[in-house]
Amino acid sequence: MVHVGAGIAGRASLRAFTLGIGNTFRRPARSAITLATMSMAGAAFIAALNVRTSVMARLDQMFGSGTFGSVDRYAFDQHMLMIYVFLLIAAAILTIVGSLGMMTVTSLNVLDRRRELGVLRTIGATPGAVAGLIVAEAAFVAVVSWVLANLAAWPLSWLLGRFLSAILFRGGLAVAYSVPGVIAWFAIATTVGVASSIIPAWLAARRSIREAISYE
């Protein structure tokens, strides 16, 4: 009986997760704002590292690898550092806005699904499972925003490369993807997603079954 009950609860949790992912886009306007903000933040972050990596490679070609003593190289690097820092600051601001938006959207989604979550509790889902479901949904949104950020980062990097080629690098600047930047943003986006969902998930998990089901 224990194994049968666990199996039923497991299937219910899997189905709930599938429905939860669908619920993420049940209110497209809510999700679109969060995805757009986090995607722009990620695009700025990844583009900053793309351009920084590409510029350092170009300077190595111009002045020689590791020749930081060159005055010209130092001047170039300082110009690029300002652009790099500006993009990172923009990414940080957008990330803060996106995290607040994700927390709000998650809270509203939990409120909309209060009875649904209460039903899950009645068929065997534990408070931890309910909380984990909500966190997983937020993480899913974060991963989607990471994918969109990667798609948006390339044209932004290309435009910055063209701009820098026109004003600094007459020989052109070949912009390449920074793999560490892509990986770092994945870690940041998922961390923000999970952190933003902890409070709504905790509140949903501690709500009694009776209170959840009686919600109109």
Residue pairs with C-beta under 8 A, 6 or more apart in sequence:
5 124
8 123
8 124
9 123
9 124
9 125
9 126
9 129
12 120
12 123
12 124
12 125
13 120
13 125
13 129
13 133
16 116
16 120
16 125
16 133
17 133
17 136
17 137
19 116
20 113
20 133
20 134
20 136
20 137
21 137
21 140
23 109
23 112
23 113
23 137
24 31
24 109
24 137
24 140
24 141
25 31
26 109
26 112
27 105
27 108
27 109
27 112
30 105
30 108
30 109
31 105
31 141
33 101
33 105
34 98
34 101
34 102
34 105
34 141
34 145
35 141
35 144
35 145
35 148
37 94
37 97
37 98
37 101
38 94
38 95
38 98
38 102
38 141
38 142
38 145
38 149
38 189
38 192
39 145
39 148
39 149
39 152
40 94
40 149
40 152
41 90
41 91
41 92
41 93
41 94
41 95
41 97
41 98
41 149
42 91
42 145
42 146
42 148
42 149
42 150
42 152
42 153
42 185
42 188
42 189
43 149
43 152
43 153
43 156
44 87
44 88
44 90
44 91
44 94
44 156
45 87
45 88
45 91
45 95
45 149
45 181
45 184
45 185
45 188
46 149
46 150
46 153
46 157
46 177
46 178
46 181
46 182
46 185
47 87
47 153
47 156
47 157
47 160
48 83
48 84
48 87
48 88
48 91
48 181
49 178
49 180
49 181
49 184
50 153
50 157
50 175
50 176
50 177
50 178
50 181
51 80
51 83
51 84
51 87
51 157
51 160
51 161
51 164
51 175
52 80
52 84
52 178
53 176
53 178
53 181
54 157
54 161
54 173
54 174
54 175
54 176
55 76
55 77
55 80
55 164
55 173
56 77
57 174
57 176
58 169
58 173
58 174
59 73
59 76
59 77
60 66
62 72
62 73
63 70
63 72
63 73
64 70
67 73
68 74
76 168
79 168
80 164
83 160
83 164
95 188
95 192
98 145
98 192
99 192
99 195
99 196
100 196
102 138
102 141
102 142
102 192
102 193
102 196
102 197
103 196
103 197
103 199
103 200
106 134
106 137
106 138
106 196
106 197
106 200
106 201
107 199
107 200
107 203
109 137
110 117
110 134
110 200
110 201
110 203
110 204
114 204
114 207
114 212
114 215
115 212
115 213
115 215
117 130
117 204
117 207
117 212
118 207
118 209
118 211
118 212
118 213
118 215
119 213
120 129
120 130
120 133
121 127
121 130
121 209
121 212
122 209
122 213
125 133
127 205
127 206
128 205
130 201
130 204
130 205
131 201
131 202
131 204
131 205
132 201
134 197
134 200
134 201
134 204
135 194
135 197
135 198
135 201
137 197
138 193
138 194
138 196
138 197
139 190
139 193
139 194
139 197
140 193
141 193
142 189
142 190
142 192
142 193
142 194
143 186
143 189
143 190
143 193
145 189
145 193
146 185
146 186
146 189
146 190
149 185
149 189
150 182
153 177
154 177
157 175
157 177
158 175
160 175
161 173
161 174
161 175
164 173
165 172
165 173
